[in-house]
Amino acid sequence: MSFNIFETTEETSCNKPPKDYQKSGLINFKKQILGVEQPQTTQELIKIIKNCNKLSKPFYVVSTGKNWGYGKASPVFDDNLLIDMSLLNKIHHFDTQLGVVEIEPGVTQGQLADYLADSPWMLDCTGAGPQTSIMGNVLERGFGHGGQGYRSRNFTITQCILANGETKSLDTSPRYIGRAGHAAGLTELFTQNNIAVVTKIRFELALRQQQSLRCLVRLKNVDDIGNYIDIIRRLKAEHTVDTLPHIGNNYRMISMISQFDFYNWDPNSGPKVEDLIKLQKDNDIMPWTAAFIVSGDPKVAKAKSKRIKQALCKIADVKTISLDTLINIDSMLKNVAPYLKNINRFNHFQDKISKFKRAMVMFEGNPDPMAIKGCYWRNKVKQKDENRDPIDENCGFYWIAPALPMIGEEVNKCVNETQVLFNNYGFEFGITLTSITAHLCQAIISLYYDTTNQHEKIRAKALIQQLRELYTKNKWQCYRRSVDEMPFYIANELEQDALIIKSKIKHALDPANLINPGRYQAKLERGLC
C-alpha cells in the first residue's frame, strides 16, 4: 500500500494517508513527511529502501506506530518518507519444544497471544495492550512483568536490511540457542539505534505456570518506598522474586479508575484534598501498590510467598492468591450479582475484584489495554473505547523514564525531587517503579495535560524540561527517550563516548544517514546534525 510522493509528479497527486502519522502527542512537535509506504512483504520493503538509497531520500521506519508518550510514529526531522511495517505481521516459526517464535515487526501482542492460546507457552506482556508491536517494544528496550520480562535480553535477529537494501542475519542456527558465536555481542547494538531495519527476530516465550500465585503489596506509608526497594533488591538477589514487580503510587492507581474533574477542580492546582482522600478511601487505594507473579511449582511458590510476606510485613499489607481462586471468586460474585445489584457495597466490591482479576490475568499472557485509561486523566472527553489510540483521542501525556540503582535512598531522592517539581507546576505526580533486576529500578513517570488548554501546555512543556535537567544533573540516565529530545546535543549527555562510538558504526553502515535520521543520534553543536 503506497502513499509515497516519490512516485508522483506533483505533490498534490499523493494519496492522503489513512491516519495522521504526524500526530506525535508531544507539545509543539509535528514533522512534515514526504509520504507513507506500507509494504506487505519483505521484498516490497527492500525495493522501497533501495529506491530511497538510489534517490538519497531519508526514510523513517515504524513497526505499528504506537510509541506513545515518546512521539508515537513521528520522525525526528521533516521531509522523511515514513515506512509503516504494520502489514509485515507474519509469525514465521514456532518452536514448541524451546518456546521460541520468529516474528515480523507488525506482529502485535494480541495477535501472538491468540496464536499461543492453546500452547503451553505464553507471551510475557507489557501493559500497552493488544494492538502494540512486540518487536517495536523489544527494540526500544521495553519490559514486561514475568521472568522473561527483560525483553531486550531475550531475542536474536534473524533478518535485517541495511541502508543499501542488503539483507543480513545475526542468527543462522537451525534451532534457537540464544546469543552465541560471533553475533553474541552485536544483537543489542540494534536496540535504540538506526543502523539497519530489523525485519525478523526470534523471541523467547514464557512457560505457563502450573499454578502461579499473585502477590499484592500495599505500602502503609508513602515514605516507605525506599525500604520497599531495599527489601525487593534482596529478594531478587536471592531469587525469591524472579519476576518484575511493578509498584505505582496513588495517582498512578487513581488515573486508571477515574479522570480529572474539570468542573470542581482547578487545573492549576489539581484535585481538592478532601476529594482526593475520598477517592482513595472509596477505592481502597494505598500510598503505593504493587502486584507481581510468584512463580514456580505450587510448593515452591508457596514457600516464596511466605518469605516475601516475612520480608515486607513491617511496612506493607501483603496478600497472595492463586489465579484460579481469584477467577472462581469473580465468577461467584457475577452469579449472585443479579440478586444483590441494589447493594452499593457489594457492587463496589465486585467491581474491584473484577478489575483486579483482569489485571492479574494479563500476567498469563493476555495483553490488556486497561492501563491505557491513565492516559485520559486530563482529557475532558471520557474514554469510549479501550482499544482506541489515546493520541488520536487527543490525550496529552509524556512518559519520562529515569533508570535508577536498586537502592532505597537513591529512589527516594528521585521520587521526592520529582514530586516537588510536579507540585511547583500544578500537575498530579504519577509514577511506576519496576524492579528489573537486583541492580536496576526503572521509573516511568507520567505527565498528563489538557491538550485544549494552551496555558497548561506551556506549563507541561516547562515541567518536562525541568525533569530532564533534574535527571541529567543527578546522572539518572533515562532508558528511553522522546523524539523531541533527538538528536541529542552531545555536551548535555551522560554517555558521550557511547554516542561517539554509535555514530562511527552508523557512518560505516549508513554513510548517507538515510535510516531514521536523528533517532538516538548525537549532534556536536546546537542546531547542527
For each residue, the residues with C-beta under 8 A, 3 or more apart:
1: 37 38 40 87
2: 7 15 35 36 37 38
3: 14 15 16 17 35 36 37 38
4: 7 8 14 34 35 36 37 48 81
5: 8 11 14 34 35
6: 34 35 51 55 57 81
7: 2 4
8: 4 5 11 13 14
9: 13
10: 13
11: 5 8 14
12:
13: 8 9 10
14: 3 4 5 8 11 35
15: 2 3
16: 3
17: 3 20 21 35 36
18:
19: 392
20: 17 23 392
21: 17 33 36 65 73 74 82 84
22: 30 31 32 33 74
23: 20 30 72 74 391 392
24: 29 30 31 71 72 73 74 391 483 484
25: 68 69 71 72 390 391 395 396 397
26: 29 71 74 398 482 483 484
27: 396 449 457 460 461 464
28: 457 461
29: 24 26 71 74 483 484
30: 22 23 24 74
31: 22 24 74 75 76 77 78 80
32: 22 78 79
33: 21 22 36 60 75 78 79 80 81 82
34: 4 5 6 57 79 80 81 82
35: 2 3 4 5 6 14 17 81 82
36: 2 3 4 17 21 33 81 82 83 84
37: 1 2 3 4 48 81 82 83 84
38: 1 2 3 83 84 85 86 87
39: 42 44 45 47 48 83 85 87 88
40: 1 44 87 88
41: 44 45 88
42: 39 45 46 88 104 159 161 167 199
43: 46 47
44: 39 40 41 47 48
45: 39 41 42 48 49 83 85 88 161 197 199
46: 42 43 49 50 161 165 167
47: 39 43 44 50 51 165
48: 4 37 39 44 45 51 52 59 81 83
49: 45 46 52 53 59 161 163 164 165 197
50: 46 47 53 54 164 165
51: 6 47 48 54 55 57
52: 48 49 55 56 57 58 59 81 514
53: 49 50 56 163 164 165 512 514
54: 50 51
55: 6 51 52
56: 52 53 512 514
57: 6 34 51 52 81 514
58: 52 77 79 80 81 513 514 515 517
59: 48 49 52 80 81 82 83 514 515 516
60: 33 75 76 80 81 82 83 516 517 519
61: 83 85 197 515 516
62: 65 67 73 82 83 84 85 136
63: 85 86 105 106 133 135 136 139
64: 84 85 86 105 106 108 131 132 133 136
65: 21 62 72 73 84 86
66: 72 73 128 131 132 133 136 389
67: 62 70 71 72 73 136 140
68: 25 72 128 375 389 390 391 397 399
69: 25 397 398 399 446 482
70: 67 140 399 480 481 482 483
71: 24 25 26 29 67 74 482 483 484
72: 23 24 25 65 66 67 68 391
73: 21 24 62 65 66 67 82 84
74: 21 22 23 24 26 29 30 31 71 483
75: 31 33 60 78 80 82 483 516 517 518
76: 31 60 483 486 487 516 517 518 519
77: 31 58 80 517 518 529
78: 31 32 33 75
79: 32 33 34 58
80: 31 33 34 58 59 60 75 77 517
81: 4 6 33 34 35 36 37 48 52 57 58 59 60
82: 21 33 34 35 36 37 59 60 62 73 75
83: 36 37 38 39 45 48 59 60 61 62 197
84: 21 36 37 38 62 64 65 73 87
85: 38 39 45 61 62 63 64 88 104 105 106 199
86: 38 63 64 65 89 105 106 133
87: 1 38 39 40 84 106
88: 39 40 41 42 45 85 104 105 106 199
89: 86 104 105 106 107 108 111
90: 103 104 107
91: 94 101 102 103 104 107 111 112 115
92: 102 103 104 200
93: 101 102
94: 91 100 101 102 115 116 119
95: 98 99 100 101 175 176
96: 99 119 120 121
97:
98: 95 175 176
99: 95 96 120 121 204 205 206 207
100: 94 95 176 202 203 204 205
101: 91 93 94 95 112 115 202 203 205
102: 91 92 93 94 158 200 201 202 203
103: 90 91 92 107 112 134 135 200 201 203
104: 42 85 88 89 90 91 92 107 135 199 200
105: 63 64 85 86 88 89 133 135 136 198 199
106: 63 64 85 86 87 88 89 133
107: 89 90 91 103 104 111 112 133 134 135
108: 64 89 111 112 130 131 132 133 134
109: 112 113 123 125 126 128 129 130 131 132 134 367
110: 113 114 129 130 131 367
111: 89 91 107 108 114 115 130
112: 91 101 103 107 108 109 115 116 123 134
113: 109 110 116 117 122 123 125 130 365 366 367
114: 110 111 117
115: 91 94 101 111 112 119
116: 94 112 113 119 121 122 123 205 365
117: 113 114
118:
119: 94 96 115 116 122
120: 96 99 207 208
121: 96 99 116 205 206 207 208
122: 113 116 119 205 206 207 208 364 365
123: 109 112 113 116 134 205 206 365 367
124: 144 145 146 147 148 149 151 205 206 365
125: 109 113 144 145 362 363 365 366 367 368
126: 109 132 137 142 143 144 145 367
127: 145 362 368 371 372
128: 66 68 109 132 137 142 367 369 371 372
129: 109 110 132 367 368 369 371 372 386 387
130: 108 109 110 111 113 367 368 369 387
131: 64 66 108 109 110 369 387
132: 64 66 108 109 126 128 129 136 137 367
133: 63 64 66 86 105 106 107 108 136 137
134: 103 107 108 109 112 123 137 138 203
135: 63 103 104 105 107 138 139 198 201 203
136: 62 63 64 66 67 105 132 133 139 140
137: 126 128 132 133 134 140 142 151
138: 134 135 141 142 151 152 155 191 201 203
139: 63 135 136 152 190 191 192 198
140: 67 70 136 137 191 192 480
141: 138 151 152 191 192 479 480
142: 126 128 137 138 151 152 480
143: 126 149 150 151 152 244 434 436 442
144: 124 125 126 148 149 151 244
145: 124 125 126 127 149 243 244 246 292 293 362 363
146: 124 149 206 243 244 293 295 363
147: 124 206 242 243 293 295
148: 124 144 151 154 204 205 206
149: 124 143 144 145 146 243 244 436
150: 143 153 154 244 436 437
151: 124 137 138 141 142 143 144 148 154 155 203
152: 138 139 141 142 143 155 188 191
153: 150
154: 148 150 151 203 204
155: 138 151 152 187 201 202 203 204
156: 170 171 176 178 179 183 187 201 202
157: 160 169 170 171 183 187 190 198 200 201
158: 102 169 170 171 172 200 201 202
159: 42 167 168 169 198 199 200
160: 157 167 168 169 170 190 196 197 198 199 200
161: 42 45 46 49 165 166 167 168 196 197 199
162: 165 166 167 168 196 509 510
163: 49 53 196 509 510 511 512 514 515
164: 49 50 53
165: 46 47 49 50 53 161 162
166: 161 162
167: 42 46 159 160 161 162 199
168: 159 160 161 162 196
169: 157 158 159 160 172
170: 156 157 158 160 183 186 187
171: 156 157 158 176 183 202
172: 158 169
173: 176 177 180
174:
175: 95 98
176: 95 98 100 156 171 173 202 204
177: 173 180
178: 156 204
179: 156 183 184 185 187
180: 173 177 184
181: 184
182: 186
183: 156 157 170 171 179 186 187
184: 179 180 181 187
185: 179 188
186: 170 182 183 189 190
187: 155 156 157 170 179 183 184 190 191
188: 152 185 191
189: 186 193 195 502 505
190: 139 157 160 186 187 193 195 196 198
191: 138 139 140 141 152 187 188
192: 139 140 141 480 520
193: 189 190 502 506 519 520
194: 506 510 515 516 517 519 520 521
195: 189 190 505 506 509 510 515
196: 160 161 162 163 168 190 509 510 515
197: 45 49 61 83 160 161 515
198: 105 135 139 157 159 160 190 201
199: 42 45 85 88 104 105 159 160 161 167
200: 92 102 103 104 157 158 159 160
201: 102 103 135 138 155 156 157 158 198
202: 100 101 102 155 156 158 171 176
203: 100 101 102 103 134 135 138 151 154 155
204: 99 100 148 154 155 176 178
205: 99 100 101 116 121 122 123 124 148
206: 99 121 122 123 124 146 147 148 365
207: 99 120 121 122
208: 120 121 122 364 365
209: 212 293 295 296 301
210: 297 298
211: 298 301 322 323 324
212: 209 293 294 295 296 301 322 323 363 364
213: 293 294 301 302 304 305 320 321 322 323
214: 291 292 293 294 320 321 322 323 326 360 363
215: 245 290 291 292 293 294 305 308 318 319 320
216: 289 290 291 318 319 320 321 356
217: 228 245 247 289 290 291 292 312 316 317 318
218: 286 288 289 290 316 317 318
219: 222 224 225 228 247 286 287 288 289 290 315 316
220: 224 286 287 315 316 317
221: 224 287 315
222: 219 225 249 250 287 288
223: 226 412
224: 219 220 221 227 228 287 288 315 316
225: 219 222 228 229 247 249 288 408 411 412 415 433
226: 223 229 230 408 409 411 412
227: 224 230 231 315 408
228: 217 219 224 225 231 232 247 288 290 312 315 316 408
229: 225 226 232 233 406 407 408 411 433 435 441
230: 226 227 233 234 406 407 408
231: 227 228 234 235 311 312 315
232: 228 229 235 236 241 245 406 435
233: 229 230 236 237 406 407 435 438 439
234: 230 231 237 238 311 438
235: 231 232 238 240 241 307 308 311
236: 232 233 239 240 241 242 406 435 437 438
237: 233 234 438
238: 234 235
239: 236 242
240: 235 236 304 307 308
241: 232 235 236 245 292 294 304 308 435
242: 147 236 239 295
243: 145 146 147 149 292 293 294 295
244: 143 144 145 146 149 150 292 434 435 436
245: 215 217 232 241 290 291 292 434 435
246: 145 290 291 292 432 433 434
247: 217 219 225 228 288 289 290 432 433 434
248: 252 253 288 289 290 430 431 432 433
249: 222 225 252 253 287 288 415 429 430 431
250: 222 253 254 280 285 286 287 288
251: 254 255 428 429 430 431
252: 248 249 255 256 374 430 431 432 446
253: 248 249 250 256 257 283 285 289
254: 250 251 257 258 276 279 280 283 285
255: 251 252 258 259 373 374 377 428 430 446 448
256: 252 253 370 371 373 374
257: 253 254 283 355 373
258: 254 255 279 377
259: 255 376 377 378 379 382 383
260: 265 267 271 377 378 428 448 450
261: 264 265 271 275
262: 265 267 380 450
263:
264: 261 272 275
265: 260 261 262 269 270 271 272 275
266: 269 270
267: 260 262 270 378 426 450 453 456
268: 426 459
269: 265 266 426
270: 265 266 267 426 427 428
271: 260 261 265 275 276 279 428
272: 264 265 275 276
273: 276 277
274: 277 278
275: 261 264 265 271 272 278 279
276: 254 271 272 273 279 280
277: 273 274 280 281
278: 274 275 281 282
279: 254 258 271 275 276 282 283 285
280: 250 254 276 277 283 284 285 286
281: 277 278 284
282: 278 279 348
283: 253 254 257 279 280 352
284: 280 281 352
285: 250 253 254 279 280 289
286: 218 219 220 250 280 289 317
287: 219 220 221 222 224 249 250
288: 218 219 222 224 225 228 247 248 249 250
289: 216 217 218 219 247 248 253 285 286
290: 215 216 217 218 219 228 245 246 247 248
291: 214 215 216 217 245 246 359 360
292: 145 214 215 217 241 243 244 245 246
293: 145 146 147 209 212 213 214 215 243 363
294: 212 213 214 215 241 243 301 304 305 308 320
295: 146 147 209 212 242 243 301 304
296: 209 212 300 301 304
297: 210 300 301
298: 210 211 301 302
299: 302 303
300: 296 297 303 304
301: 209 211 212 213 294 295 296 297 298 304 305
302: 213 298 299 305 306
303: 299 300 306 307
304: 213 240 241 294 295 296 300 301 307 308
305: 213 215 294 301 302 308 309 320
306: 302 303 309 310
307: 235 240 303 304 310 311
308: 215 235 240 241 294 304 305 311 312 318 320
309: 305 306 312 313 318 320
310: 306 307 313
311: 231 234 235 307 308
312: 217 228 231 308 309 315 316 318
313: 309 310 316 318
314:
315: 219 220 221 224 227 228 231 312
316: 217 218 219 220 224 228 312 313
317: 217 218 220 286
318: 215 216 217 218 308 309 312 313
319: 215 216
320: 213 214 215 216 294 305 308 309
321: 213 214 216 325 326
322: 211 212 213 214 325 326
323: 211 212 213 214 326 327 360 361 363 364
324: 211 327 328
325: 321 322 328 329
326: 214 321 322 323 329 330 353 356 357 360
327: 323 324 330 331 357 361
328: 324 325 331 332
329: 325 326 332 333 353 357
330: 326 327 333 334 353 354 357
331: 327 328 334 335
332: 328 329 335 336
333: 329 330 336 337 349 350 353 354
334: 330 331 337 350 354
335: 331 332
336: 332 333 339 340
337: 333 334 340 341 346 347 350
338: 341
339: 336
340: 336 337 343 346 347
341: 337 338 346 347
342:
343: 340 346 347
344: 347 348
345: 348 349
346: 337 340 341 343 349 350
347: 337 340 341 343 344 350 351
348: 282 344 345 351 352
349: 333 345 346 352 353
350: 333 334 337 346 347 353 354
351: 347 348 354 355
352: 283 284 348 349 355 356
353: 326 329 330 333 349 350 356 357
354: 330 333 334 350 351 357 358
355: 257 351 352 358 359 370
356: 216 326 352 353 359 360
357: 326 327 329 330 353 354 360 361
358: 354 355 361 362 368 370
359: 291 355 356 362 368 370
360: 214 291 323 326 356 357 363 364
361: 323 327 357 358 364 366 368
362: 125 127 145 358 359 366 367 368
363: 125 145 146 212 214 293 323 360
364: 122 208 212 323 360 361
365: 113 116 122 123 124 125 206 208
366: 113 125 361 362
367: 109 110 113 123 125 126 128 129 130 132 362
368: 125 127 129 130 358 359 361 362 371
369: 128 129 130 131 372 373 386 387
370: 256 355 358 359 373 386
371: 127 128 129 256 368 374
372: 127 128 129 369 375 386 390
373: 255 256 257 369 370 376 383 386
374: 252 255 256 371 377 430 446 448
375: 68 372 379 390 395 397 448
376: 259 373 379 381 382 383 390 393 395
377: 255 258 259 260 374 397 428 430 446 448
378: 259 260 267 396 448 449 450 456
379: 259 375 376 382 383 393 394 395 396 450 451
380: 262 450 452
381: 376 384 393 394
382: 259 376 379
383: 259 373 376 379 386 388 393
384: 381 388 393
385: 388
386: 129 369 370 372 373 383
387: 129 130 131 369
388: 383 384 385 392 393
389: 66 68 392 393
390: 25 68 372 375 376 393 395 397
391: 23 24 25 68 72 394 395
392: 19 20 23 388 389
393: 376 379 381 383 384 388 389 390
394: 379 381 391 451 452
395: 25 375 376 379 390 391 448 451
396: 25 27 378 379 448 449 450 451 457 460
397: 25 68 69 375 377 390 446 447 448 449
398: 26 69 446 447 460 464 482
399: 68 69 70 444 445 446 447 480
400: 444 445 447 464 467 468 471 478 482
401: 442 443 444 445 478 479 480
402: 414 443 445 471 476 477 478 479
403: 440 441 442 443 476 477 478 479
404: 407 410 411 414 440 441 442 443 476
405: 410 439 440 441
406: 229 230 232 233 236 411 435 437 438 439 440 441
407: 229 230 233 404 410 411
408: 225 226 227 228 229 230 411 412
409: 226 412 413
410: 404 405 407 413 414
411: 225 226 229 404 406 407 408 414 415 433 441 443
412: 223 225 226 408 409 415 416
413: 409 410 416 417 474
414: 402 404 410 411 417 418 443 471 474 476
415: 225 249 411 412 418 419 431
416: 412 413 419 420
417: 413 414 420 421 470 474
418: 414 415 421 422 429 431 445 467 470
419: 415 416 422 423 429
420: 416 417 423 424
421: 417 418 424 425 463 466 467 470
422: 418 419 425 427 428 429 447 463
423: 419 420 426 429
424: 420 421
425: 421 422 459 460 462 463 466
426: 267 268 269 270 423 459
427: 270 422 447 448 449 459 460 463
428: 251 255 260 270 271 377 422 448
429: 249 251 418 419 422 423 445
430: 248 249 251 252 255 374 377 445 446 448
431: 248 249 251 252 415 418 443 444 445 446
432: 246 247 248 252 443 444 446
433: 225 229 246 247 248 411 441 442 443
434: 143 244 245 246 247 441 442 443 444
435: 229 232 233 236 241 244 245 406 438 440 441
436: 143 149 150 244 440 441 442
437: 150 236 406 440
438: 233 234 236 237 406 435
439: 233 405 406
440: 403 404 405 406 435 436 437
441: 229 403 404 405 406 411 433 434 435 436
442: 143 401 403 404 433 434 436 479
443: 401 402 403 404 411 414 431 432 433 434
444: 399 400 401 431 432 434
445: 399 400 401 402 418 429 430 431 467
446: 69 252 255 374 377 397 398 399 430 431 432
447: 397 398 399 400 422 427 460 463 464 467
448: 255 260 374 375 377 378 395 396 397 427 428 430
449: 27 378 396 397 427 453 456 457 459 460
450: 260 262 267 378 379 380 396 453 456 457
451: 379 394 395 396 457
452: 380 394
453: 267 449 450 456 457
454: 457 458
455: 458 459
456: 267 378 449 450 453 459 460
457: 27 28 396 449 450 451 453 454 460 461
458: 454 455 461 462
459: 268 425 426 427 449 455 456 462 463
460: 27 396 398 425 427 447 449 456 457 463 464
461: 27 28 457 458 464 465
462: 425 458 459 465 466
463: 421 422 425 427 447 459 460 466 467
464: 27 398 400 447 460 461 467 468
465: 461 462 468 469
466: 421 425 462 463 469 470
467: 400 418 421 445 447 463 464 470 471
468: 400 464 465 471 472 478 485
469: 465 466 472 473
470: 417 418 421 466 467 473 474
471: 400 402 414 467 468 474 476 477 478
472: 468 469 475 476 492 493 494
473: 469 470
474: 413 414 417 470 471
475: 472 494
476: 402 403 404 414 471 472
477: 402 403 471 494 495
478: 400 401 402 403 468 471 481
479: 141 401 402 403 442
480: 70 140 141 142 192 399 401
481: 70 478 485 486 488 520
482: 26 69 70 71 398 400 485 486
483: 24 26 29 70 71 74 75 76 486 518 519
484: 24 26 29 71
485: 468 481 482 488
486: 76 481 482 483 518 519 520 521
487: 76 518 521 522 523 529
488: 481 485 492 493 499 520 521 522 523
489: 492 493 522 523 525 526
490: 493 496 499 500 522 523 524
491: 496
492: 472 488 489
493: 472 488 489 490 496 499 522
494: 472 475 477
495: 477 498 499
496: 490 491 493 499 500 522
497: 500 501
498: 495 501 502
499: 488 490 493 495 496 502 503 521 522
500: 490 496 497 503 504 522
501: 497 498 504 505
502: 189 193 498 499 505 506 520 521 522
503: 499 500 506 507 521 522
504: 500 501 507 508
505: 189 195 501 502 508 509
506: 193 194 195 502 503 509 510 513 521
507: 503 504 510 511 513
508: 504 505 511
509: 162 163 195 196 505 506
510: 162 163 194 195 196 506 507 513 514 515
511: 163 507 508
512: 53 56 163
513: 58 506 507 510 517 529
514: 52 53 56 57 58 59 163 510 517
515: 58 59 61 163 194 195 196 197 510
516: 59 60 61 75 76 194 519
517: 58 60 75 76 77 80 194 513 514 521 529
518: 75 76 77 483 486 487 521 529
519: 60 76 193 194 483 486 516
520: 192 193 194 481 486 488 502
521: 194 486 487 488 499 502 503 506 517 518 529
522: 487 488 489 490 493 496 499 500 502 503
523: 487 488 489 490 526 527 528 529
524: 490 528
525: 489 528
526: 489 523
527: 523
528: 523 524 525
529: 77 487 513 517 518 521 523
